[in-house]
């Protein structure tokens, strides 16, 4: 296994030509809540035991309500809570969040900078060429956002209308919306993150952004006077995100341990509670299932 390029207690110190990482919080690890002492779960390939011993490094993109560092330095968000809940169940006593741009997550996973991702990433065949993933966890959608009072904004109420209008839309580099909307002829301006898009929108350098519904709602809750609005009567036209969590292709045992735990969170109702807390629709949770591709046979 390649050595990590980040110190064990560092939140994020990474640098590479294709991977830009920002320091997002204090350098201490976060310890999941633990219950009574019990025998630790194990894995066939030793990958679970590695993170039980060395700590779990989790790549995230710093987006509320998915996973982010709160002002008090804690790792928060819907997917952060899922990770921390399962880390506790799996005997992982230290979790190290590592913040980075969205399209740097899988390269960091391949390079062993992190052990898993938790960033609202859809399960897609192209991504499964370089990583393995858990089951689908839930679903969410994306719509167009622009400045309040824009006379054209509310007419762009579907990807078809956006493509027909020929307008340029800011989107996150590496996100599935960029490829999923190719059939509609949407013209994209690729950005590293939502805050950079917003800065250009407010400065008048762009007119439209594609923001996930939950990110938009969370942003407005924190910034109620922001001069932006989303298309109200939006037709997703089947373009939705179906996220799971990715792992290094060699860490099948670690992926399977988290996948089994996510199944437990679904059946117990805890995943629904987490999603509801962070503004997601719990009705979008699919039935428990295997990871992608399936891991070790049972028994």
N, C-alpha and C positions, 0 to 999 in steps of 0.2 A: 504493500500500500504506500502511495506517495505521501511524503510528509506534508503537513499543512503549512500554508504560507502565513497563517495568522497565529498569534500567541494564544495559548489555551484560554486565557481570561479576557481576550479582547473581543469587543462587539464586532468591529469590522476594520481591518487594515489589509486591504487587498488592492493590488494594482496590476493591470495587464492591458495590452492594447485593445482587447475586445471586452474587458471587464472593468467597469468603473464602479467603485464602491465608496459610499459616503459614510462617515462616522455618524451614527444616529443615536448614541446614548452612552451611558456609563459602561465601563469595561467589565463589570462583574456579571457572573452567570446568574440566571434565575433558577431557583430551586422549586420544583413542583411540590405541591402539598402531598404528603405521604401518609399512609395509614399504618396499621400495625405491621410489625416486621413479619415477613413471610419468605419462603424460598423464592429466589429470583427466577423468572422465566428464562429460557435459553433458546438458542437458535441453532440450526444444523450447520451453518457456515461460520458461526462465531461473531457475526456482525452486530447482533444485539448485545453480546457480552462486551464488545469493544466500546460501545457508547455508554453502557452501564459503568464501565471503568473510566473512560476518558471524557465523558460528557457528550451531549448531542448538539451539533452545530446545525442550526436551522436557517436556511436562506429565505429572506422575505424582501418585499419591495417597498415597505413603509407606507402602505395604503390603509387608511381607516375606511371601512370596518373589517378588513381582512386580517392584517397583521401589521403591527407598528409598535414603536417605542413611545409610551405615554410620557407626559412631562415628569412623572415621578420615577422614570427609568425602568418601568416594568414592561414586559412583553404582553401586549393586549391585542384584542380583535377576535373575530369568530374563529379563524383558523389557528391563531395562536392558542386559544383556549382548548381547541381540540388536541393540539400537540401536547400541551402541558398536562391535560387530563390523562392522556395515554402514557406520557412519560412517567407519571406517577404510578400508574398501574403496572408498567413494565420494569420498574426498579431503576429508572434513569434519574439520578439525583441532581444532575446539573444540565441546564439547557442554555446554550449560548446563541442568541439571535444574531444573525449576520446580515446587515442591510446592504442592498445593492440594486442596480437598475434591473428592470424586469427581464430584459433580454440577456442579462448576465447570469441568471439563475442556473440554467442547464450547463453552461460552460464551467461554472464553479463546482457543480455537482460532479461533472466528469473529471475535473482536476483535483477532486478530493478536498476542496476548500470547505465544503459543507457536507453534511450527511443526508439532508432531505430539504425539500422546499415546502413552503406554506404561503402561497401568494395568489390564490384564486386562479391557478393555471388549469385550463381545460385539458382533458385527456385526449390527445391526438396522435395519430399514427406517426407523423413526422417526429414528434418528441419521443415516442417510444422506440425510435431507432437509436437513441443515445442514452435512454434512461428507462427505468421501470417505474410503475405507478401503483397507487392504491386503487380501490374501487371508486366509482363516482360518488361524490359526497352530497351535492345539492345542485341547484341551477340558479342562474341570474342572467339579466339582459342588459343591453347597452342602447342608449339613444343619443340624439343630437342635442347639444347644449350651445347656446349663443348668448349675446347681450340682450338684456331686456329692451323691448321696443323695436327689435329688428323686424322689419315688415315681412321678411321672407321666412324667418325661422319656423313659424308654426305651419307653413305649407310643406315643410320637409318632414312629413310624418311617416315615412317609411324609407328603407334603403333604396327602393326603386325610385322614389321621388328625389332622393339625394343624388343618385346617379344621373337621373334625367336632367336635373338642374345644373349639373356640371360644376358644382361648388367643391372647393377643397376642404377636407375635414382633417383635423389633427387627431392622431391616434397613437397609442403606445406601441413602440417598436417591439416586434415579436409577439404581439397579441393576435389571437385567432380571428378577431373582427377584420383585420386587414386582408386575410385570405378568404374568409367566409363571405365577404361582400363583393368579391371580384365579379361574381355573376351579375351584380347590379351596376357595375361600372363606376363604383365609388372611387373618387380621386383622394388619395391619402397623403398627408404630410406627417412623416414619422417623427415622434418625439420620445425622449427617454422616460418621461413621467408626466402625471397630471398637473403638478404645480407649474412646470415649465410651459405647458400648454396654456394654462390660465394666465400666466404672466404675459404671454404674447397676445392672448385675446383681449385683455384689459388695455394693452398698449396699442391695440389696433393693427397688429401685424398679421393676425388671422381672424376669421369670422366665426368659425364653427369648430367644435370639439366633439368627440365621441366619448361620453363618460358612462361608466356603469351606474345603473340606477342607485345602488346602495352607496357608492362613493359620492354621488351627487347629493343624495339625501343627507348623508353624514356631513358633507361640507356645508350645506345650507343650515343645518342645525347649529353648527359652530359659527357660521358667518351669515346670519339672517339678513343682513343689509347688503350682501353681495349683489352687484348689478347684473346677474346672469339668470337665465331660466332655461329649462329643458322643454323640448317639444312635448306637449301635453297628451295629445291623441296619437300615440306612437304604435306602429305595427312592426313587430320584431321580424316578421317574415321568416321565422324559423332560425334566425341567427341568435343563438343563446350560448352561454358558457356553461360547461359541465365540468367543474373542477375536481381534482384529486391532488394527492401529494406525490412528488417524484423522489426517487432514490437512485443511487448509483447502481448500475447493472450487476455489480458483484455482491450487492447487499440484499440478496433475496430474503434472507432470514429476518433482517431488520424491517424490510417492507412488509413481509407477511405478519410480523408481530403487530405493527401499527394497523395493518388492514383488519386483522381480527379484532383489535380494540375498537376500531371505527364501527365495525359491525355491532359490537356490544353497545356503543354509544347510540347507535340507531335504535336498536331493539329496546333499550332501557328508557328512551325518550330524552336522554341527556343531550344528544345532538340537536334535537328540535328546540330544547331550552336555550342552548347556546346560540343557534341561528336566530331565534326570536329576539333574544336579548340585543343582538347586533343589527336588527332590522331586516333580516332575510326572511323569506317565506318558508316555513318548515314543511309545507305541503309539497315542496319540490324535492324532498329527500327520497331517493330511490331505495328499493329493497336492498338489504345487505348482499354482497357478492364478492367474488374473488378479485385480486388485483390484476393489473395488466402488465405483461402476460401472467397467467397463473403461476404460483410458486411451487413450493415443495408439496408433494401429495400428503394428505392427512394420514397421520400414523407413521 
